[in-house]
Amino acid sequence: MSLNRVTLIGHLGGDPELKYTQSGQAVCELRLATNERWKDKQGNAQEKVEWHRVVCWGQTAEFCGEYLGKGRLVFVAGRLTYRKWEDKDGQKRITTEIIA
């Protein structure tokens, strides 16, 4: 048995990007920021921000495109996936995404 499950709560770093495939299926991309706060050994406040790429499909994509906006606090549940692609210079790249 295996499990591929991601749960995040964070703020949107920009407005959702709603698009449609050639077949008419809705797809929405979100940029989600999560942060971690702690105090270092000297007692100074520290913060680390992680950025996540989230992709939604179908009715969920349309909902996100219509009702969400930059700065909004959101709860995301989905699965982790990796996508390989080549940039304009021919360099191989890997993108980590959460399919919500």
C-alpha positions in Angstrom: 0.0 0.0 0.0 1.2 3.6 -0.7 -0.2 7.1 -0.2 0.5 10.3 -2.1 -1.3 13.0 -0.2 -0.5 16.7 0.4 -2.3 19.1 2.7 -1.4 22.8 2.8 -2.8 26.0 4.3 -1.3 29.2 2.9 -1.9 32.5 1.1 -2.1 32.9 -2.6 0.8 34.8 -4.1 -1.2 36.0 -7.1 -4.6 35.8 -8.7 -5.5 32.3 -10.0 -4.7 31.7 -13.7 -7.7 30.0 -15.2 -7.3 28.6 -18.7 -9.1 26.1 -20.9 -7.5 23.2 -22.8 -8.3 22.7 -26.5 -10.9 20.2 -25.6 -12.6 22.8 -23.3 -11.6 21.5 -19.9 -10.9 24.1 -17.3 -7.4 24.2 -15.6 -6.3 26.7 -13.0 -2.8 27.3 -11.6 -2.3 28.8 -8.2 0.9 30.0 -6.4 0.6 29.2 -2.7 3.0 30.5 0.0 3.4 28.7 3.3 5.6 30.0 6.0 7.4 28.7 9.1 8.3 31.0 12.0 10.8 30.3 14.9 13.3 31.9 17.1 17.0 31.2 16.6 19.5 30.5 19.4 20.0 34.3 20.0 16.2 34.8 20.4 15.8 36.6 17.0 12.6 35.9 15.1 13.2 34.0 11.9 10.8 33.1 9.0 11.1 30.9 6.0 8.6 31.0 3.1 8.1 28.1 0.7 6.3 28.5 -2.6 4.1 25.7 -4.0 2.6 25.3 -7.5 -1.0 24.0 -7.3 -3.0 22.8 -10.3 -6.8 22.3 -10.3 -9.0 20.8 -13.0 -12.7 20.9 -14.0 -15.3 22.5 -11.7 -12.7 23.0 -9.0 -10.6 25.1 -11.5 -13.6 27.2 -12.4 -14.5 27.7 -8.7 -10.9 28.8 -7.9 -10.8 31.2 -10.9 -14.1 32.8 -9.9 -13.8 33.1 -6.1 -10.1 33.2 -5.1 -7.7 36.1 -5.3 -4.2 37.2 -4.4 -3.6 37.1 -0.6 -6.5 34.8 0.1 -6.0 32.1 2.8 -6.7 28.7 1.3 -6.7 25.1 2.3 -5.4 22.7 -0.4 -5.6 18.9 -0.4 -4.2 16.9 -3.3 -1.4 14.7 -4.6 2.2 15.5 -5.4 3.4 15.1 -9.0 6.5 15.9 -11.0 6.6 17.1 -14.6 9.6 17.0 -16.8 10.0 19.6 -19.6 12.7 21.4 -21.7 13.2 25.2 -21.5 13.8 27.5 -24.5 17.6 26.9 -24.2 17.2 23.1 -24.3 17.8 22.6 -20.6 15.9 19.8 -19.0 13.7 21.0 -16.1 11.5 19.4 -13.5 8.5 21.1 -11.9 6.9 19.9 -8.7 3.1 20.4 -8.6 0.2 19.6 -6.3 -2.8 18.4 -8.2 -5.7 19.6 -6.0 
